[in-house]
Amino acid sequence: MVELYGKTLTRHEIEAASGGLSHAAGVRLMVLENGIERGNRMLEFRSGSGLRFTVLVDRAMDIADCEHNGRAIGWHSPAGFRHPSLSDYEGEGGLGWMRSFSGLMVTCGLDHILFMNEVPTDSYVYGPRKTASHSLHGRAGTIPAHLTGYGERWDGDRCFLWAEGVVTQSAVFGEHLELHRRIEIEVGSDEISLADRVVNRGFYRTPHMYCYHINVGHPVLEEGARYLAPIAETVWAAHADSYDRQGVGYRRLPAPQMNFHEQVWQHELVADHSGEVPVALVNDRLGLGFMVVTRKDQFPCQYEWQNLQAGQYALGIEPSTNHVLGNLSARERDEMIWLQHGEERAYDSRFVILPDAAAVAGAEARIRAIHAQPDTDYPVPSGNFRKIGGRDV
């Protein structure tokens, strides 16, 4: 049954009322036609609950806009949804990625995440290319997807909106990795399901690193918004040498700041009995929040990104396959994922809108039941980067 307009409806009743579903919900393909966005294919999802979000087919099928009953959830940076042909991944000393950085979710990978590193490429058996120079957060986020399908799927009287595509990151004498992505939402719901598979289609032993840069903006993020997570310990903070200089701790967010330097934290999070890790940003004034649910066995690490600079105001929730220490460290610690031909890794996540105070309270109770988070704004970083096992498939 489909929940629409405060009623529970059968497929027969929906079609009798309007001939189909499109008056209330659906997914459609369009092309943006102006400015730096020109040429981007975009899928617009409307779930019928008040949730609307868009998927940029030409940017790794990442989620761009996200809003609920007219209230924005996702971050819109000044960089905008730049067409990938305008991106300069190698530029600005490896920081050119930031000129395409915007939206609710940006995929980082597929063979590198985090800051710039020059790494050995022995496994590609090509003498003239002894190393690879990786820029910030990898190449995947600005690679167009091959859209393999989208539409609505009925299962009895339940209906699901979906889209699927494949993102290929490849080079001669280099990696040949594919990201297979499926995005799905049940009509009438506020929960987006994201199912990813990263597959090595090449015949070289290939490194794999993966991270979602999930960015929540105003109005969910405003003065007094709270970060909720089942934190066992804070492992690391980029600003630990001047921990409270900016007056912003990890759990309660201020209004936009002037001359704010980004703050990044790595927290060791605890999973529930089913292996899931929920993290949320909530706004008690509005009775509105956003929760990300990932699996600990897929994303063992989690970062919190605070970009509270006026004009760029965002809070990032970043599930990751690796510690914040980076690519070279992952190799040295024997924590790099290595994929042989045909091997793959799966990632199953959910993005949940918390549309009212009751939903916010339920999410907070769920998180607190797993593990109480530190009750100080500046928990002392432990430096305890726990060993990540199971790196060879």
Secondary structure per residue as TSV (DSSP state, phi and psi in degrees):
chain	resnum	aa	ss	phi	psi
A	1	M	-	360.0	148.0
A	2	V	E	-106.0	131.0
A	3	E	E	-91.3	112.8
A	4	L	E	-141.9	133.7
A	5	Y	T	54.6	36.9
A	6	G	T	77.3	11.5
A	7	K	E	-128.6	156.5
A	8	T	E	-102.4	117.5
A	9	L	E	-120.1	146.4
A	10	T	-	-85.0	167.3
A	11	R	H	-60.7	-39.9
A	12	H	H	-58.8	-44.5
A	13	E	H	-67.5	-37.9
A	14	I	H	-64.5	-45.8
A	15	E	H	-70.5	-31.3
A	16	A	H	-67.0	-33.9
A	17	A	H	-76.3	-31.7
A	18	S	H	-147.3	4.5
A	19	G	S	83.5	-16.7
A	20	G	S	-177.6	-165.7
A	21	L	S	-97.1	-17.0
A	22	S	T	-65.3	-19.4
A	23	H	T	-68.9	-21.3
A	24	A	T	-116.1	-33.8
A	25	A	-	-157.0	161.6
A	26	G	E	159.9	177.9
A	27	V	E	-135.3	130.6
A	28	R	E	-138.6	152.3
A	29	L	E	-98.2	134.5
A	30	M	E	-142.3	169.6
A	31	V	E	-125.2	130.4
A	32	L	-	-77.2	144.9
A	33	E	-	-130.7	15.7
A	34	N	S	-143.7	147.1
A	35	G	G	60.8	-149.5
A	36	I	G	-68.7	-14.0
A	37	E	G	-83.6	-12.2
A	38	R	T	-54.4	128.6
A	39	G	T	97.5	-13.0
A	40	N	-	-69.6	125.0
A	41	R	E	-77.8	138.9
A	42	M	E	-140.0	135.3
A	43	L	E	-101.2	128.3
A	44	E	E	-104.1	122.6
A	45	F	E	-104.2	134.8
A	46	R	E	-127.7	117.7
A	47	S	-	-86.8	-13.1
A	48	G	S	91.4	-8.3
A	49	S	S	-94.3	-4.3
A	50	G	S	106.4	-5.5
A	51	L	E	-88.6	127.7
A	52	R	E	-129.8	133.6
A	53	F	E	-147.2	158.5
A	54	T	E	-122.3	150.0
A	55	V	E	-121.3	123.6
A	56	L	E	-86.7	100.8
A	57	V	T	-59.9	-38.4
A	58	D	T	-86.2	6.9
A	59	R	T	-132.5	64.8
A	60	A	T	63.6	17.6
A	61	M	T	58.1	37.4
A	62	D	E	-78.9	156.8
A	63	I	E	-87.3	126.2
A	64	A	E	-99.5	-87.1
A	65	D	E	-73.5	151.0
A	66	C	E	-156.3	127.3
A	67	E	E	-149.2	157.2
A	68	H	E	-134.9	117.1
A	69	N	T	50.0	41.9
A	70	G	T	82.2	-0.6
A	71	R	E	-100.3	120.2
A	72	A	E	-67.8	143.9
A	73	I	-	-114.2	-50.8
A	74	G	B	-78.5	157.2
A	75	W	-	-84.6	134.4
A	76	H	-	-113.9	108.2
A	77	S	-	-87.1	166.0
A	78	P	T	-62.1	-19.9
A	79	A	T	-68.0	-25.9
A	80	G	-	71.1	-177.2
A	81	F	S	-94.8	71.6
A	82	R	-	-63.6	136.1
A	83	H	-	-62.6	140.9
A	84	P	G	-61.2	-24.1
A	85	S	G	-66.0	-17.1
A	86	L	G	-94.4	-5.0
A	87	S	-	-76.5	150.5
A	88	D	-	-130.5	79.5
A	89	Y	T	-58.4	-36.5
A	90	E	T	-83.2	-8.5
A	91	G	-	-76.7	164.4
A	92	E	G	54.3	44.4
A	93	G	G	65.1	24.7
A	94	G	G	99.1	0.1
A	95	L	T	-102.2	7.0
A	96	G	G	-60.3	-23.4
A	97	W	G	-52.5	-33.0
A	98	M	G	-66.6	-18.0
A	99	R	G	-79.6	-3.4
A	100	S	G	-123.9	18.9
A	101	F	-	-95.1	103.3
A	102	S	-	-165.5	157.8
A	103	G	S	110.5	168.2
A	104	L	S	-62.6	-39.7
A	105	M	E	-140.5	132.3
A	106	V	E	-124.0	125.5
A	107	T	E	-80.6	131.9
A	108	C	E	-114.7	131.8
A	109	G	-	147.0	-158.6
A	110	L	S	-95.9	-14.9
A	111	D	S	-116.0	3.9
A	112	H	-	-157.1	142.5
A	113	I	-	-138.4	171.1
A	114	L	S	72.5	-159.6
A	115	F	S	-73.5	173.6
A	116	M	-	-61.5	140.0
A	117	N	E	-147.1	145.2
A	118	E	E	-106.2	121.9
A	119	V	E	-126.3	153.2
A	120	P	E	-68.4	149.3
A	121	T	-	-124.1	34.9
A	122	D	G	-54.6	-34.7
A	123	S	G	-68.5	-13.2
A	124	Y	G	-92.1	-2.8
A	125	V	-	51.2	52.4
A	126	Y	-	-139.8	105.7
A	127	G	T	-54.1	-46.5
A	128	P	T	-64.5	-15.4
A	129	R	-	-119.5	84.4
A	130	K	-	-82.8	-22.5
A	131	T	E	-140.0	162.4
A	132	A	E	-120.1	134.5
A	133	S	E	-98.4	111.1
A	134	H	E	-95.7	134.1
A	135	S	-	-88.0	-179.4
A	136	L	T	-56.5	125.0
A	137	H	T	64.7	10.6
A	138	G	-	83.6	176.7
A	139	R	S	-93.0	-18.9
A	140	A	G	-59.4	-37.5
A	141	G	G	-65.7	-14.8
A	142	T	G	-118.5	24.2
A	143	I	S	-99.7	125.8
A	144	P	-	-64.2	143.4
A	145	A	-	-89.9	152.7
A	146	H	E	-87.5	108.8
A	147	L	E	-75.8	116.1
A	148	T	E	-97.2	-14.4
A	149	G	E	170.2	159.9
A	150	Y	E	-164.1	161.0
A	151	G	E	153.1	-153.6
A	152	E	E	-119.0	145.8
A	153	R	E	-129.1	122.0
A	154	W	E	-97.3	136.5
A	155	D	E	-126.6	90.1
A	156	G	T	67.0	-120.9
A	157	D	T	-100.3	9.3
A	158	R	E	-101.1	145.8
A	159	C	E	-129.5	139.3
A	160	F	E	-126.1	135.9
A	161	L	E	-97.0	139.3
A	162	W	E	-149.2	161.5
A	163	A	E	-152.5	146.3
A	164	E	E	-135.7	147.5
A	165	G	E	-161.3	169.3
A	166	V	E	-126.9	128.7
A	167	V	E	-108.7	123.8
A	168	T	E	-110.4	123.1
A	169	Q	E	-113.6	114.5
A	170	S	E	-152.3	159.0
A	171	A	-	-155.3	148.7
A	172	V	T	-66.4	135.9
A	173	F	T	56.5	41.3
A	174	G	S	-159.3	-159.8
A	175	E	-	-70.3	153.8
A	176	H	E	-140.4	85.4
A	177	L	E	-112.8	144.2
A	178	E	E	-121.8	135.1
A	179	L	E	-103.5	116.6
A	180	H	E	-101.1	116.9
A	181	R	E	-120.9	134.3
A	182	R	E	-126.9	127.9
A	183	I	E	-114.7	132.3
A	184	E	E	-146.4	146.3
A	185	I	E	-146.5	137.5
A	186	E	E	-78.3	135.9
A	187	V	T	-60.9	133.8
A	188	G	T	91.9	-3.2
A	189	S	-	-108.4	172.0
A	190	D	S	-118.3	27.0
A	191	E	E	-126.8	116.4
A	192	I	E	-93.8	128.2
A	193	S	E	-101.5	134.2
A	194	L	E	-124.7	118.2
A	195	A	E	-119.9	115.1
A	196	D	E	-116.1	144.0
A	197	R	E	-129.7	128.7
A	198	V	E	-108.1	120.7
A	199	V	E	-120.9	138.7
A	200	N	E	-88.3	107.4
A	201	R	-	-90.1	-8.9
A	202	G	S	-86.8	-177.4
A	203	F	S	-118.8	16.2
A	204	Y	S	-101.9	147.4
A	205	R	-	-66.8	121.8
A	206	T	E	-126.8	134.7
A	207	P	E	-73.7	151.9
A	208	H	E	-140.5	126.4
A	209	M	-	-132.8	149.7
A	210	Y	-	-151.9	142.6
A	211	C	E	-158.8	144.4
A	212	Y	E	-104.5	126.1
A	213	H	E	-96.8	93.3
A	214	I	E	-97.9	121.0
A	215	N	E	-121.3	117.7
A	216	V	E	-104.4	133.7
A	217	G	-	-118.8	-167.7
A	218	H	T	-68.7	140.2
A	219	P	T	-96.2	-4.0
A	220	V	T	-57.6	-44.3
A	221	L	S	-87.1	114.7
A	222	E	S	-157.0	177.4
A	223	E	T	-55.9	125.3
A	224	G	T	97.8	-9.8
A	225	A	-	-60.9	149.0
A	226	R	E	-122.3	138.3
A	227	Y	E	-94.3	124.4
A	228	L	E	-119.3	129.3
A	229	A	-	-160.4	149.0
A	230	P	-	-81.2	78.4
A	231	I	E	-90.2	119.1
A	232	A	E	-78.8	-40.0
A	233	E	E	-162.5	151.6
A	234	T	E	-87.6	121.4
A	235	V	E	-86.9	-38.3
A	236	W	E	-157.4	147.5
A	237	A	E	-139.1	130.4
A	238	A	T	-60.9	-26.2
A	239	H	T	-107.9	25.9
A	240	A	G	-60.2	-26.6
A	241	D	G	-76.2	-11.4
A	242	S	G	-143.1	57.0
A	243	Y	T	-54.1	-46.9
A	244	D	T	-110.6	17.5
A	245	R	T	-61.7	-37.0
A	246	Q	T	-90.0	-4.7
A	247	G	-	72.2	23.9
A	248	V	-	-125.1	114.9
A	249	G	-	-88.1	-170.9
A	250	Y	S	-83.1	-21.5
A	251	R	S	-108.7	-25.8
A	252	R	B	-125.2	129.8
A	253	L	-	-99.7	144.3
A	254	P	-	-92.3	179.5
A	255	A	S	-67.7	168.6
A	256	P	-	-53.2	141.6
A	257	Q	B	-113.8	154.9
A	258	M	S	-94.3	139.3
A	259	N	S	54.7	43.1
A	260	F	-	-87.6	131.1
A	261	H	-	-93.4	131.6
A	262	E	-	-50.4	147.4
A	263	Q	E	-122.8	133.9
A	264	V	E	-127.7	134.7
A	265	W	E	-124.2	146.1
A	266	Q	E	-112.1	123.0
A	267	H	E	-109.2	140.7
A	268	E	E	-87.6	113.4
A	269	L	E	-102.8	153.0
A	270	V	-	-104.5	136.0
A	271	A	-	-88.9	156.9
A	272	D	-	-80.6	-174.0
A	273	H	T	-63.3	-21.4
A	274	S	T	-96.7	2.3
A	275	G	S	90.4	6.4
A	276	E	E	-91.9	148.0
A	277	V	E	-122.9	108.9
A	278	P	E	-94.2	137.5
A	279	V	E	-135.5	139.3
A	280	A	E	-141.2	153.9
A	281	L	E	-115.9	126.3
A	282	V	E	-127.5	148.7
A	283	N	E	-120.5	105.4
A	284	D	T	-69.7	-32.0
A	285	R	T	-63.1	-43.0
A	286	L	T	-88.1	-15.8
A	287	G	T	62.1	52.7
A	288	L	E	-146.3	141.2
A	289	G	E	-158.2	174.3
A	290	F	E	-141.1	128.6
A	291	M	E	-123.6	137.5
A	292	V	E	-111.1	129.3
A	293	V	E	-119.8	118.5
A	294	T	E	-125.0	177.7
A	295	R	E	-107.9	132.9
A	296	K	T	-63.6	-33.7
A	297	D	T	-75.4	-14.7
A	298	Q	T	-99.7	-42.2
A	299	F	-	-121.7	87.2
A	300	P	-	-72.5	-16.0
A	301	C	E	-117.3	157.0
A	302	Q	E	-149.1	132.3
A	303	Y	E	-113.1	155.1
A	304	E	E	-118.5	123.7
A	305	W	E	-112.1	124.8
A	306	Q	E	-114.1	109.6
A	307	N	E	-115.9	89.4
A	308	L	-	-102.0	14.8
A	309	Q	B	-64.8	134.3
A	310	A	T	-54.9	133.3
A	311	G	T	89.0	-10.6
A	312	Q	S	-136.3	20.8
A	313	Y	-	-60.2	115.3
A	314	A	E	-157.7	153.9
A	315	L	E	-122.9	126.0
A	316	G	E	-105.8	133.9
A	317	I	E	-108.5	119.3
A	318	E	E	-129.1	90.2
A	319	P	E	-72.4	140.4
A	320	S	E	-144.8	152.2
A	321	T	S	-78.8	-14.8
A	322	N	S	-138.7	159.4
A	323	H	-	-63.9	161.7
A	324	V	T	-68.6	-5.7
A	325	L	T	-66.1	-22.6
A	326	G	-	106.3	-178.8
A	327	N	H	-63.8	-52.3
A	328	L	H	-63.1	-39.5
A	329	S	H	-64.4	-39.1
A	330	A	H	-59.4	-37.7
A	331	R	H	-69.8	-44.4
A	332	E	H	-65.5	-34.5
A	333	R	T	-86.9	3.6
A	334	D	T	58.6	40.7
A	335	E	-	-116.4	5.9
A	336	M	-	-73.0	138.1
A	337	I	E	-80.7	127.7
A	338	W	E	-115.9	128.5
A	339	L	E	-114.5	127.0
A	340	Q	-	-87.8	173.1
A	341	H	T	-53.7	128.6
A	342	G	T	83.9	-10.3
A	343	E	-	-79.8	154.7
A	344	E	E	-148.2	163.4
A	345	R	E	-126.5	141.1
A	346	A	E	-111.7	146.9
A	347	Y	E	-137.8	120.4
A	348	D	E	-122.1	114.3
A	349	S	E	-134.4	161.0
A	350	R	E	-135.4	139.4
A	351	F	E	-112.9	121.2
A	352	V	E	-120.3	123.5
A	353	I	E	-80.1	132.8
A	354	L	E	-104.3	95.7
A	355	P	-	-82.8	-9.8
A	356	D	S	-152.4	176.8
A	357	A	H	-62.7	-34.7
A	358	A	H	-65.8	-41.2
A	359	A	H	-66.3	-39.4
A	360	V	H	-61.5	-46.2
A	361	A	H	-63.3	-39.2
A	362	G	H	-64.3	-41.7
A	363	A	H	-65.1	-42.3
A	364	E	H	-64.0	-41.1
A	365	A	H	-64.3	-40.1
A	366	R	H	-61.5	-45.9
A	367	I	H	-65.8	-44.8
A	368	R	H	-65.9	-30.4
A	369	A	H	-68.2	-25.1
A	370	I	H	-78.5	-50.8
A	371	H	-	-166.6	133.9
A	372	A	-	-72.0	133.1
A	373	Q	-	-82.8	161.0
A	374	P	-	-55.0	138.0
A	375	D	S	-95.8	19.2
A	376	T	S	-119.8	147.9
A	377	D	S	-70.8	-22.8
A	378	Y	S	-126.6	69.3
A	379	P	-	-63.0	139.8
A	380	V	-	-68.5	121.6
A	381	P	-	-61.4	131.6
A	382	S	-	-81.0	-25.2
A	383	G	-	69.2	11.9
A	384	N	-	-92.5	84.6
A	385	F	-	-82.1	97.6
A	386	R	-	-64.3	143.2
A	387	K	-	-62.8	131.6
A	388	I	-	-101.3	121.1
A	389	G	-	-101.9	-179.1
A	390	G	-	66.5	37.7
A	391	R	-	-82.7	-28.0
A	392	D	B	-89.4	129.7
A	393	V	-	-68.3	360.0
